[in-house]
Amino acid sequence: MANLPIVYNEARAELTEILDAGARALKPAGLALMPIKREMLRGLPDHTTDLILDACNLLFAAILSYEAALWEIEQADNPISLVSARLEAGKAEGVTNALLHGSTVPLLLTAMDYAPIAFYAMTKASPALHIIDRCKKFYAR
């Protein structure tokens, strides 16, 4: 396991900033589809589990948005639709990049440690984002 310290206040503030910047969170129907569940994070304090699930929620929403935007890019039949889809893809990739830097990284690495199969399944919904490879870089540090 990564055994990375989770600085609660910093991570909560960073998640709030990401949301304030326009990141989308999952709605209840999307939350039901998220592979990582509270039960998989057993043994962690409740406040830490909530924080990890919030980070995974944002990551999964970004993954779904990114893949939807890629599909819209391929289907675009006019320049306005194409630009709109590319902007959406860029925004989703930006959210992913933000989550993979700073104090939110330990949250995602902890999810990856406690629920490796579910985390892998979630991230493989968008192979183009290379989330697993990017997370592995933090273990090498």
ChimeraX attribute file (.defattr): number of C-alpha atoms within 10 A of each C-alpha:
attribute: neighborCount
match mode: 1-to-1
recipient: residues
	/A:1	9
	/A:2	12
	/A:3	9
	/A:4	12
	/A:5	10
	/A:6	17
	/A:7	13
	/A:8	15
	/A:9	10
	/A:10	13
	/A:11	22
	/A:12	18
	/A:13	13
	/A:14	19
	/A:15	21
	/A:16	13
	/A:17	13
	/A:18	19
	/A:19	14
	/A:20	10
	/A:21	11
	/A:22	11
	/A:23	20
	/A:24	19
	/A:25	18
	/A:26	20
	/A:27	10
	/A:28	8
	/A:29	8
	/A:30	13
	/A:31	17
	/A:32	11
	/A:33	12
	/A:34	19
	/A:35	18
	/A:36	26
	/A:37	17
	/A:38	13
	/A:39	10
	/A:40	15
	/A:41	21
	/A:42	12
	/A:43	9
	/A:44	14
	/A:45	9
	/A:46	12
	/A:47	10
	/A:48	18
	/A:49	21
	/A:50	14
	/A:51	19
	/A:52	27
	/A:53	21
	/A:54	19
	/A:55	24
	/A:56	28
	/A:57	21
	/A:58	23
	/A:59	29
	/A:60	27
	/A:61	22
	/A:62	26
	/A:63	26
	/A:64	20
	/A:65	21
	/A:66	28
	/A:67	19
	/A:68	15
	/A:69	22
	/A:70	18
	/A:71	13
	/A:72	18
	/A:73	20
	/A:74	10
	/A:75	12
	/A:76	15
	/A:77	10
	/A:78	8
	/A:79	10
	/A:80	10
	/A:81	14
	/A:82	18
	/A:83	13
	/A:84	15
	/A:85	23
	/A:86	17
	/A:87	15
	/A:88	21
	/A:89	23
	/A:90	15
	/A:91	20
	/A:92	27
	/A:93	18
	/A:94	16
	/A:95	22
	/A:96	22
	/A:97	15
	/A:98	18
	/A:99	24
	/A:100	20
	/A:101	13
	/A:102	12
	/A:103	21
	/A:104	24
	/A:105	20
	/A:106	23
	/A:107	26
	/A:108	22
	/A:109	24
	/A:110	22
	/A:111	22
	/A:112	21
	/A:113	15
	/A:114	20
	/A:115	20
	/A:116	15
	/A:117	13
	/A:118	17
	/A:119	22
	/A:120	15
	/A:121	14
	/A:122	20
	/A:123	21
	/A:124	15
	/A:125	14
	/A:126	18
	/A:127	11
	/A:128	11
	/A:129	18
	/A:130	11
	/A:131	20
	/A:132	15
	/A:133	9
	/A:134	12
	/A:135	17
	/A:136	11
	/A:137	9
	/A:138	14
	/A:139	11
	/A:140	6
	/A:141	5
